[in-house]
Amino acid sequence: MITAFVQIKLPTPQPRDEVMAAFEASAPNYKGAAGLLRKYYLFDGIDKVGGFYVWKDKASAEAVHTQDWLAHVGGRYGSVAELTYFEAPILVDNE
């Protein structure tokens, strides 16, 4: 299992309702994405947004997280998107 952490620093603080609207507009793009197990949208409440993705494997993640995708996602928020991959060898699930 591979995780991808995408973080974007917004040029200015954004109201929560605007950030949530942007998240809701993009969510359908990830429904049924091959190899995507889960995606969490992230907002620090001020000026950072991002996503935490759980992928079946790195090939699936890399098929989506291309340089063009990073440029598009960053551009949507008027900034640059930073991507970091992490191996997730152990999972604790309390559900």
C-alpha positions in Angstrom: 0.0 0.0 0.0 1.2 3.5 -0.9 0.1 6.8 0.4 0.4 10.2 -1.3 0.4 13.4 0.6 -0.4 16.5 -1.5 -0.1 19.9 0.1 -0.9 23.3 -1.4 -0.2 26.7 0.3 -2.9 29.1 -0.7 -1.8 32.6 -1.7 -4.3 34.1 0.8 -6.5 32.7 3.5 -9.7 31.3 2.1 -13.2 31.0 3.7 -14.1 27.4 4.6 -17.3 27.4 2.5 -15.2 28.3 -0.7 -12.7 25.5 0.1 -15.4 23.0 0.7 -17.1 23.9 -2.6 -13.8 23.3 -4.4 -13.4 20.0 -2.7 -17.0 18.9 -3.5 -16.5 19.9 -7.2 -13.4 17.8 -7.5 -14.6 14.7 -5.6 -16.4 13.0 -8.5 -13.1 13.0 -10.4 -11.8 10.4 -8.0 -14.8 8.1 -7.8 -13.8 4.7 -9.2 -10.2 5.8 -9.9 -8.2 2.6 -10.6 -6.2 1.6 -7.5 -7.5 4.4 -5.3 -8.7 3.0 -2.0 -9.4 6.2 -0.2 -8.9 10.0 -0.4 -9.1 12.5 2.4 -9.4 16.2 1.6 -7.4 18.4 4.0 -7.8 22.0 5.1 -6.0 23.7 8.0 -8.8 26.3 8.3 -6.6 29.1 7.0 -4.3 28.8 4.0 -3.3 25.2 3.4 -5.2 22.6 1.5 -4.3 19.2 0.3 -5.2 15.5 0.0 -4.1 12.3 1.6 -4.5 9.4 -0.8 -4.3 5.7 0.0 -3.4 3.7 -3.1 -3.2 0.0 -3.8 0.2 0.4 -5.3 2.6 3.1 -6.5 1.9 2.4 -10.2 -1.8 3.4 -9.6 -0.7 6.5 -7.8 1.8 7.6 -10.4 -0.8 7.1 -13.2 -2.9 9.9 -11.6 -0.2 12.1 -9.9 1.5 13.1 -13.1 3.3 16.5 -13.5 0.4 17.7 -15.5 -2.0 16.7 -12.7 0.2 18.5 -10.1 0.2 21.7 -12.3 -3.5 21.5 -12.7 -4.3 21.0 -9.0 -1.9 23.7 -7.9 -3.2 26.1 -10.6 -6.8 25.5 -9.4 -5.8 27.1 -6.1 -3.4 29.7 -7.5 -0.3 28.0 -6.1 2.1 25.0 -6.4 1.1 21.5 -5.3 3.8 19.5 -3.5 3.6 15.7 -3.6 5.3 13.2 -1.3 4.8 9.4 -1.4 5.1 7.2 1.7 5.1 3.4 1.9 2.4 2.3 4.4 3.6 -1.1 5.6 1.4 -1.2 8.7 -2.1 -0.1 9.3 -4.0 0.2 12.6 -7.7 0.4 12.0 -9.9 1.0 15.0 -13.2 1.1 13.1 
